[in-house]
Amino acid sequence: MIKNIVDVDIGALIMSQESWHDGRFDRLFVAACTPYKKNSYEVDEEGLRNLLRYFLQPKYVEAGIAIIINPEAGEIFYLSRREKLRNVQIAVEECKNKVPLFAGAIDLTTEDTVAVAKDAEDAGVDGIFVIPPLGALDVTTSWNAVKYPEVWIDQVKAIDQVVDMPIICHPTATPNIAYGNGLPLEPTLLMCREIPNIVGWKMTYNWDGWKTIARGLRSLDKHVGILGAPAVYFHEALACGLFDGTVTGSFNYALEPMIDHIVAWRKGDVKKATEIWNSGLSELQEYVYSDFSRLHVRYKITAWLRGLVSHPFMRPPMPRPKKEEAITLRHLMNKTGIPLIEENVFKDLVAKLPS
């Protein structure tokens, strides 16, 4: 079970480098989406502040919430360096000394990626969130991460040499039956051993892969947090004790029932946790995660349905939501009792979506 983190001095928590591996970053990290202005793809700075304040309500801070700014779910691949930095600056202003804040670092080259990480450090974040190189992701169907682990390890080492901060990894890799969409066990353990600052590992895996990687992380001689990503597996992971925290975009649409579910497990109230899970939350998560190629599109649709962003569109070349997709998501969210935007607003926009 994850720890109950309350009344912490975030400044002291982050500064104590020698004990970064004591579980202090086993938090409920939100992979925050990036709001755009209405009828625009310009970043909505006030909208971003409002989104972060929503996550930073006292009851969620008490539950252990934390923030990842500029994750993949936040469209980091399609943000300029200036936009990434500005998002970080806003997040620092909103989060500093309240909750841990990590910032995504990725760009076209390793040199540019290191510069993005340095920008974030200078702005005042508490850690860096690393993503495999764009080249590896572009050829994700052919990258042999077991044979050529240096493709990502070398880049993270370059970041670590310049930015000496805690690191959480987003281990997307070649899809396969054993692991789903995550880095296999061998390079995972190699990376954690060769880069001491890694404190958390995002579980971008299918359930079999999650179990394999989680048990591998438990075998290390230091603590690396098992941070859940696909919320569809949270119930099982909590039941098995293979859940230290999260890095998930699903908090963008189902924060309230998900926190209640996790808190119930934390208190050992299995009956209540199961009731929450079976009251529509599991069905919602099953649909959202049923097609990983649409995952971030669905995060944005559902954030809009919550009224947390002004529209459900990601920057091109990311695809537009489908009409049936939006209708299904609204129906499933309604079943959980999650508050949604007015029906007339929904109908007006959905009528313009492709079938």
C-alpha positions in Angstrom: 0.0 0.0 0.0 1.2 3.5 -0.7 2.0 5.8 2.2 -0.2 8.6 3.5 1.8 11.8 2.9 0.5 14.7 4.9 2.0 17.8 6.5 5.3 17.6 4.6 7.8 20.3 4.1 8.2 20.0 0.3 11.3 22.2 0.3 13.1 20.0 2.8 11.7 16.9 1.1 13.4 17.8 -2.2 16.7 19.2 -1.0 17.8 16.1 0.9 19.6 14.4 -2.1 21.2 11.6 -0.1 17.7 10.2 0.7 16.0 10.6 -2.7 15.4 6.9 -2.7 13.5 6.7 0.6 10.1 6.7 -1.2 9.5 10.4 -1.0 8.6 10.5 -4.6 6.1 7.7 -4.4 3.4 10.3 -5.1 0.2 10.5 -7.2 1.7 12.3 -10.1 -0.7 13.8 -12.6 0.5 13.9 -16.2 -1.2 17.2 -16.9 -2.6 18.0 -20.3 -2.0 21.4 -21.9 -5.0 23.7 -22.2 -5.4 25.8 -25.3 -7.4 29.0 -25.8 -10.9 28.7 -27.2 -10.9 28.1 -31.0 -7.1 28.2 -31.0 -3.9 26.1 -30.4 -2.3 28.9 -28.4 -1.5 27.7 -24.9 -4.0 29.1 -22.4 -1.9 30.2 -19.5 -4.8 31.1 -17.3 -6.4 27.8 -18.2 -3.2 26.0 -17.2 -3.2 27.8 -13.8 -6.8 26.9 -13.2 -6.1 23.2 -14.1 -3.2 23.1 -11.7 -5.2 24.7 -8.9 -7.9 22.0 -9.5 -5.3 19.3 -8.8 -3.9 21.3 -5.9 -7.0 21.4 -3.8 -6.1 20.6 -0.2 -7.8 17.2 -0.1 -5.8 16.0 -3.1 -2.6 17.4 -1.7 -3.3 15.5 1.5 -3.8 12.3 -0.6 -0.3 12.7 -2.1 -0.9 14.5 -5.4 2.0 15.8 -7.4 2.5 17.2 -10.9 4.3 16.4 -14.1 4.3 19.4 -16.4 5.0 18.9 -20.1 4.5 15.1 -20.2 3.6 13.2 -23.4 -0.1 13.7 -22.4 0.6 17.4 -22.3 1.7 17.3 -26.0 5.4 18.0 -25.3 6.4 16.7 -28.7 4.4 19.6 -30.3 5.4 22.5 -27.9 8.2 24.9 -28.7 11.1 25.3 -26.3 9.7 28.7 -25.2 6.2 27.1 -24.6 7.7 24.3 -22.6 9.6 26.8 -20.4 6.6 29.0 -20.0 4.5 26.0 -18.9 7.2 25.1 -16.4 7.4 28.7 -15.0 3.6 28.7 -14.5 3.7 25.3 -12.8 6.5 26.4 -10.5 4.5 29.5 -9.5 1.5 27.3 -8.7 3.1 24.3 -7.2 6.3 25.5 -5.4 6.5 24.3 -1.8 3.1 22.6 -2.1 3.8 19.4 -4.0 6.7 17.9 -6.0 6.9 19.2 -9.5 8.7 17.3 -12.3 9.1 18.6 -15.9 9.2 16.7 -19.1 12.4 16.9 -21.1 12.5 16.0 -24.8 13.5 17.6 -28.0 14.8 16.7 -31.4 18.4 16.1 -30.3 20.1 15.1 -27.1 21.7 18.5 -26.9 18.4 20.2 -27.2 16.8 17.8 -24.7 19.5 18.6 -22.2 18.8 22.3 -22.7 15.1 21.8 -22.1 16.0 19.9 -18.8 18.3 22.8 -17.8 15.6 25.3 -18.5 13.3 23.4 -16.1 16.0 23.2 -13.4 16.7 26.9 -13.7 13.0 27.6 -13.4 12.8 25.8 -10.1 11.3 22.3 -10.7 12.0 19.5 -8.3 12.9 16.8 -10.8 13.0 15.8 -14.5 10.7 13.5 -16.4 12.5 11.7 -19.2 11.1 10.2 -22.4 12.9 8.0 -24.9 14.5 9.9 -27.8 12.2 10.9 -30.6 14.2 8.9 -33.1 13.5 5.7 -31.0 9.8 6.5 -30.8 9.6 7.2 -34.5 11.0 3.7 -35.1 9.3 2.1 -32.1 8.3 -0.9 -34.2 12.0 -1.7 -34.8 14.0 -0.4 -31.8 15.6 -3.4 -30.0 15.9 -1.9 -26.5 17.4 -5.1 -25.1 20.2 -5.2 -27.7 20.7 -1.4 -27.9 19.8 0.1 -24.5 22.3 2.9 -25.1 19.7 4.6 -27.4 18.0 5.9 -24.3 20.5 5.4 -21.6 23.1 7.7 -23.2 20.6 10.5 -23.5 19.5 10.3 -19.9 23.1 10.2 -18.8 23.7 13.4 -20.7 20.8 15.0 -18.9 22.0 13.7 -15.6 25.5 15.1 -16.1 24.1 18.7 -16.5 21.0 18.5 -14.3 21.7 16.7 -11.1 18.1 16.1 -10.0 15.7 13.3 -9.3 14.5 11.5 -12.5 11.3 9.7 -13.3 11.3 7.6 -16.4 8.6 7.2 -19.1 9.8 3.9 -20.6 7.8 3.7 -23.9 9.4 1.1 -26.2 8.6 -1.3 -28.9 5.2 -3.0 -28.3 5.4 -6.7 -27.6 3.3 -9.4 -26.0 5.3 -9.7 -22.9 5.4 -6.0 -21.9 2.9 -4.1 -24.0 4.3 -0.6 -24.7 7.1 -0.6 -22.1 10.8 -1.1 -21.9 11.8 -4.7 -21.2 13.3 -5.8 -17.9 16.9 -6.1 -18.9 17.4 -2.5 -20.0 15.1 -1.3 -17.2 17.4 -2.7 -14.5 20.5 -1.7 -16.4 19.3 1.9 -16.6 18.3 2.1 -13.0 21.8 0.7 -11.9 23.8 3.0 -14.2 21.8 6.2 -13.5 21.6 6.7 -9.7 19.2 9.6 -9.8 16.3 7.6 -11.2 13.7 7.6 -8.4 10.5 6.5 -10.2 9.5 4.3 -13.1 6.3 4.9 -15.0 4.5 1.6 -15.6 3.6 2.0 -19.3 3.0 -1.8 -19.5 0.3 -4.4 -19.9 -0.5 -6.2 -16.7 2.0 -9.1 -17.2 4.7 -6.5 -18.0 3.7 -4.4 -15.0 4.2 -7.4 -12.7 7.5 -8.4 -14.2 9.0 -4.9 -14.1 7.6 -4.1 -10.7 9.2 -7.2 -9.2 12.4 -6.4 -11.0 12.5 -2.9 -9.5 11.9 -4.4 -6.0 15.1 -6.5 -6.5 17.3 -3.4 -6.8 19.5 -2.3 -3.9 17.8 1.1 -4.0 14.2 2.1 -4.1 12.7 3.1 -7.5 9.0 3.9 -7.2 6.5 1.8 -9.1 4.3 4.5 -10.6 1.1 3.4 -12.2 0.2 4.7 -15.6 -2.7 2.7 -17.2 -5.5 3.3 -14.7 -7.3 0.2 -15.9 -4.8 -1.9 -13.8 -4.8 0.2 -10.6 -7.3 -2.1 -8.7 -5.2 -5.2 -9.3 -1.9 -3.4 -8.7 -3.1 -2.0 -5.4 -4.4 -5.5 -4.4 -1.0 -7.0 -5.2 1.1 -4.4 -3.5 2.7 -3.4 -6.8 1.7 0.3 -6.6 3.8 3.0 -5.0 2.2 5.9 -6.8 1.3 7.1 -10.2 2.2 9.0 -13.3 -1.1 9.1 -15.2 -3.1 11.3 -17.4 -6.3 9.7 -16.2 -6.5 12.2 -13.3 -7.4 14.7 -16.0 -10.9 13.2 -16.2 -11.5 11.0 -13.2 -9.7 12.6 -10.3 -12.4 12.4 -7.7 -13.4 8.7 -7.9 -9.8 7.6 -8.5 -8.5 9.4 -5.4 -11.4 7.9 -3.4 -10.5 4.5 -4.7 -6.8 4.8 -3.9 -7.5 6.2 -0.5 -9.9 3.4 0.3 -7.1 0.9 -0.6 -4.6 2.8 1.5 -6.9 2.5 4.5 -7.4 -1.2 3.9 -11.1 -0.8 3.1 -11.2 -3.3 0.3 -15.0 -3.4 0.2 -15.3 0.4 -0.4 -12.4 0.4 -2.9 -14.2 -2.4 -4.9 -17.5 -0.7 -4.7 -16.0 2.5 -6.2 -14.1 0.4 -8.9 -17.3 -1.4 -9.9 -19.5 1.7 -9.9 -18.6 2.7 -13.4 -14.9 3.6 -12.9 -13.5 0.3 -14.2 -15.7 0.5 -17.4 -14.5 4.0 -18.0 -10.9 3.1 -17.7 -11.3 -0.1 -19.8 -12.6 2.0 -22.7 -10.1 4.8 -22.4 -7.2 2.3 -22.4 -8.7 0.0 -25.0 -6.8 1.7 -27.8 -3.4 3.1 -26.9 -3.1 4.8 -30.2 -6.0 7.0 -29.1 -5.0 7.4 -25.4 -3.9 11.0 -25.4 -6.8 12.0 -27.7 -9.1 10.5 -25.1 -7.4 12.3 -22.2 -8.1 15.6 -24.0 -11.7 14.7 -24.8 -12.4 13.8 -21.3 -10.7 16.8 -19.8 -12.9 18.9 -22.0 -16.0 17.0 -20.9 -15.0 17.8 -17.3 -14.8 21.5 -18.3 -11.1 21.6 -17.5 -10.0 22.7 -21.0 -11.8 24.9 -23.5 -11.9 22.4 -26.3 -11.0 18.7 -26.9 -8.5 19.1 -29.8 -4.8 18.4 -29.7 -2.3 20.1 -32.0 -2.0 18.6 -35.4 -0.7 16.2 -36.5 -2.5 14.6 -33.5 -5.9 13.3 -34.7 -9.2 14.8 -33.9 -11.7 13.0 -31.6 -14.3 10.9 -33.3 -18.0 11.5 -32.7 -18.7 8.0 -31.4 -15.7 8.2 -29.1 -16.9 11.4 -27.5 -20.4 10.1 -27.1 -19.2 6.9 -25.5 -16.9 8.7 -23.1 -19.6 11.1 -22.0 -21.9 8.1 -21.3 -19.3 6.2 -19.3 -18.3 9.3 -17.3 -21.9 10.0 -16.5 -22.2 6.5 -15.0 -19.5 7.3 -12.5 -21.2 10.5 -11.4 -18.3 12.7 -12.6 -19.6 16.3 -13.2 -19.7 17.2 -16.9 -20.2 20.2 -19.1 -23.7 21.2 -20.1 -25.3 18.9 -22.7 -26.1 21.6 -25.2 -22.4 22.6 -25.2 -21.4 19.0 -25.8 -24.0 18.5 -28.6 -22.9 21.7 -30.4 -19.3 20.6 -30.7 -19.9 16.9 -31.2 -22.1 17.6 -34.2 -18.9 18.9 -35.9 -16.8 15.9 -35.2 -16.0 13.2 -37.8 -17.9 9.9 -37.5 
